[in-house]
């Protein structure tokens, strides 16, 4: 059986936050109603990164978090992944 050992996540900023369950639910409901703000998005994303980190530790996984650095960084990442795939035949 093959088991996962790591998990990858991405965000636009490295911001993290722990929201109360009521705060997280309120932001989620505003998003469902298409009434959320950009601040809501930042706070909820930060909260979800923390939640995912918590779940990763419970599952014994290594959490790899990527922060958006722009198109140049994405291109460099794509090049590095392509090189790794060719080198290690992934």
Backbone bond lengths (Angstrom), bond angles and torsions (degrees), N, CA, C in turn:
res aa  C-N    CA-C-N  psi(-1)  N-CA   C-N-CA  omega(-1)  CA-C   N-CA-C  phi
1 X - - - 1.434 - - 1.527 108.58 -
2 X 1.339 116.97 134.59 1.459 121.99 176.97 1.521 108.14 -95.94
3 X 1.321 116.24 129.68 1.466 121.19 -179.51 1.520 109.77 -119.40
4 X 1.318 116.32 147.04 1.467 121.26 176.70 1.520 109.65 -71.57
5 X 1.331 115.63 145.93 1.468 120.71 176.70 1.512 111.74 -121.11
6 X 1.339 117.41 -10.35 1.462 120.61 -178.21 1.521 109.59 -148.70
7 X 1.312 114.55 163.47 1.454 121.36 178.40 1.526 108.81 -139.32
8 X 1.316 117.33 139.37 1.461 122.24 -179.22 1.519 110.19 -108.48
9 X 1.319 115.35 139.64 1.463 121.96 178.16 1.517 108.55 -137.74
10 X 1.310 117.05 152.91 1.463 120.93 179.78 1.521 109.57 -132.69
11 X 1.327 115.05 150.92 1.463 122.01 177.39 1.525 108.22 -151.17
12 X 1.323 115.64 161.40 1.461 120.10 178.64 1.527 112.18 -78.47
13 X 1.334 116.97 -26.54 1.469 121.16 179.06 1.529 108.48 -136.70
14 X 1.339 117.73 162.83 1.466 119.92 177.36 1.529 112.96 -83.93
15 X 1.326 118.36 9.79 1.466 123.02 -177.92 1.527 110.95 -63.57
16 X 1.331 116.35 134.93 1.462 121.68 173.40 1.519 108.94 -129.78
17 X 1.317 116.44 154.56 1.466 121.49 179.86 1.517 108.80 -157.51
18 X 1.305 115.88 148.48 1.463 121.11 172.06 1.526 107.45 -107.09
19 X 1.305 116.37 109.11 1.460 121.46 177.24 1.520 109.23 -91.86
20 X 1.313 115.43 153.05 1.458 118.25 172.92 1.526 107.65 -69.87
21 X 1.322 117.20 158.55 1.471 118.40 177.47 1.535 112.59 -55.58
22 X 1.341 116.98 -36.29 1.467 119.80 179.29 1.528 111.40 -67.51
23 X 1.343 116.91 -41.32 1.469 120.08 178.21 1.523 111.11 -63.49
24 X 1.329 116.62 -46.47 1.462 121.06 -179.23 1.531 110.54 -61.49
25 X 1.316 116.83 -43.07 1.465 121.00 -179.99 1.529 111.03 -65.72
26 X 1.332 117.27 -39.73 1.467 120.69 179.48 1.536 110.60 -62.91
27 X 1.323 116.54 -44.58 1.468 120.05 178.33 1.523 110.02 -64.21
28 X 1.323 117.11 -42.95 1.459 121.57 179.67 1.530 110.74 -60.00
29 X 1.314 116.77 -44.04 1.467 120.57 -179.96 1.525 111.22 -65.87
30 X 1.350 117.51 -39.54 1.468 119.80 176.43 1.525 110.23 -62.09
31 X 1.329 116.66 -38.74 1.468 120.11 179.31 1.530 110.76 -65.04
32 X 1.323 116.94 -41.37 1.469 120.31 178.43 1.524 111.45 -62.17
33 X 1.332 116.42 -32.60 1.464 121.49 179.89 1.531 112.22 -88.87
34 X 1.361 115.62 4.70 1.461 122.49 -177.41 1.526 111.53 57.86
35 X 1.347 115.71 39.72 1.460 122.14 179.92 1.520 112.29 -121.40
36 X 1.336 117.05 10.73 1.459 119.88 -177.88 1.529 110.47 -78.42
37 X 1.325 115.20 157.48 1.460 121.88 -179.97 1.528 109.69 -104.39
38 X 1.322 115.92 171.13 1.463 119.14 176.17 1.527 110.11 -65.19
39 X 1.328 117.95 -33.07 1.470 120.59 175.79 1.523 110.60 -65.06
40 X 1.337 116.86 -40.07 1.469 120.56 175.06 1.523 110.36 -57.27
41 X 1.340 116.03 -44.32 1.470 120.38 -177.98 1.521 110.95 -62.30
42 X 1.321 117.17 -43.70 1.467 121.15 179.95 1.522 110.11 -64.17
43 X 1.330 116.88 -47.10 1.467 120.48 -178.23 1.520 111.84 -65.65
44 X 1.336 117.33 -41.57 1.458 120.24 -178.72 1.529 111.01 -69.08
45 X 1.329 117.02 -40.60 1.461 120.57 176.96 1.523 110.34 -61.06
46 X 1.342 116.69 -44.49 1.463 120.77 177.81 1.519 111.95 -61.27
47 X 1.311 115.65 -39.35 1.469 121.07 178.08 1.529 110.73 -65.55
48 X 1.337 116.51 -44.56 1.462 120.09 -178.48 1.527 111.51 -66.59
49 X 1.336 117.94 -33.44 1.465 119.35 174.69 1.522 110.68 -60.86
50 X 1.334 116.45 -41.80 1.470 120.14 178.38 1.529 110.81 -66.31
51 X 1.330 117.07 -41.07 1.465 120.65 178.17 1.530 110.90 -62.26
52 X 1.331 116.02 -42.65 1.462 120.21 179.59 1.525 111.04 -66.67
53 X 1.326 116.69 -36.39 1.469 120.07 176.48 1.525 109.96 -63.70
54 X 1.312 116.47 -42.75 1.470 121.02 178.37 1.532 110.47 -60.94
55 X 1.334 116.54 -46.20 1.468 119.90 179.69 1.528 111.36 -65.05
56 X 1.340 116.81 -36.32 1.466 120.12 178.90 1.520 111.19 -62.43
57 X 1.333 116.77 -41.47 1.472 119.14 179.68 1.519 110.62 -67.56
58 X 1.325 116.65 -37.09 1.469 119.42 177.91 1.525 111.44 -62.44
59 X 1.346 116.09 -35.13 1.464 121.28 -177.91 1.523 113.02 -90.47
60 X 1.339 117.32 -1.84 1.460 120.88 -179.55 1.522 113.82 73.00
61 X 1.332 116.85 27.21 1.453 121.45 -178.73 1.523 111.71 -98.39
62 X 1.309 116.43 153.07 1.457 122.23 169.79 1.515 106.42 -86.58
63 X 1.331 117.63 129.08 1.459 121.03 179.59 1.517 108.99 -100.58
64 X 1.312 115.20 122.97 1.456 121.82 177.65 1.514 106.64 -107.47
65 X 1.340 117.21 121.23 1.458 121.36 -177.45 1.524 109.73 -114.79
66 X 1.317 116.24 127.69 1.454 122.48 179.41 1.521 109.55 -107.21
67 X 1.315 116.84 134.95 1.457 121.68 176.71 1.518 107.94 -108.57
68 X 1.311 115.94 132.18 1.466 121.89 -179.11 1.523 110.28 -61.45
69 X 1.307 116.57 122.23 1.460 121.06 -179.50 1.527 111.93 -114.87
70 X 1.289 117.80 3.67 1.449 120.34 -179.81 1.512 111.71 109.14
71 X 1.325 114.92 174.71 1.458 120.76 -175.55 1.521 112.93 -63.44
72 X 1.336 117.93 -37.52 1.467 119.87 -179.16 1.523 110.47 -62.21
73 X 1.339 116.69 -42.54 1.459 119.96 179.34 1.519 110.91 -66.30
74 X 1.333 117.43 -38.09 1.461 120.11 178.82 1.522 110.34 -65.00
75 X 1.332 116.88 -39.82 1.452 120.23 178.19 1.522 110.62 -62.64
76 X 1.332 116.73 -43.79 1.459 120.45 179.15 1.527 110.29 -63.49
77 X 1.325 116.92 -39.34 1.465 120.59 178.19 1.526 109.97 -64.10
78 X 1.338 116.82 -45.05 1.464 120.41 178.30 1.526 111.26 -59.54
79 X 1.328 116.63 -42.06 1.458 120.37 178.50 1.526 111.06 -63.87
80 X 1.337 116.49 -42.51 1.464 120.63 -179.97 1.519 110.91 -65.43
81 X 1.335 117.26 -41.51 1.463 120.71 178.86 1.524 109.65 -64.84
82 X 1.330 117.07 -42.71 1.464 120.19 178.24 1.513 111.94 -60.92
83 X 1.329 116.90 -42.34 1.457 121.52 177.84 1.525 110.40 -63.51
84 X 1.337 116.32 -43.60 1.472 119.60 -179.86 1.518 110.66 -63.44
85 X 1.327 116.84 -39.88 1.465 120.06 179.62 1.524 110.93 -63.37
86 X 1.331 115.93 -42.03 1.476 118.87 179.40 1.524 110.40 -69.09
87 X 1.338 116.12 -41.32 1.472 120.01 -176.64 1.515 111.08 -68.92
88 X 1.334 116.20 -45.14 1.471 120.13 -174.62 1.526 112.73 -103.18
89 X 1.331 116.85 5.38 1.462 123.27 179.33 1.521 112.26 51.77
90 X 1.344 114.66 51.63 1.462 120.48 -179.95 1.509 110.88 -82.91
